Amino acid sequence: MTELLSNQVLWTAILASVFAQLLKLFIYYLVERRWEWERLAETGGMPSSHSATVAALATGVGITEGVGSAFFAIAVVLAIIVMYDATGIRRAAGLHAERLNDLFEEFRAVFEHGPRPEPLKELLGHTYLEVAVGALLGILFAVLSFALV
């Protein structure tokens, strides 16, 4: 248990994710001038916490194990897959949900006499900028974390 609690790479990645989620909440407040606490558990938006997490993980592994290690290679490949998925498949699913919600609104009269479908979640994926900012945030977070220890 002590090893788990003292695993700096793990905690750096987790804290980078938490920091990115908190930052998402504050960015939303700055833009919209209102708090929306649901942003803390949201999967999309600026910055990408998934990208921050895997970038911090890969950076931490690179710092501790070396960039020539198999562990670093695994972490980098994982990071690439996560970031690709965020801008590709999850983003496309979010755009599809947005279009379906628009169709539900257009056909609202049809649903007036029956059960109305719940709106689909639209903010699923990320833009390239959101992923890039998340990745840079994760790298910076890991570098600072390891520099301070």
Buried (B, 14 or more C-beta within 10 A) or exposed (E): EEEEEEBBBBBBBBBBBBBBBEBBBEBBEEEEEEEEEEBEEBBBBBBBBBBBBBBBBBBBBBBBBEEEEEBBBBBBEBBEEBBEBBBEEBBEBBEEBBEBBEEBEEEEEEEEEEEEEEEBBBBBBBBEEBBBBBBBBBBBBBBEBBEEE
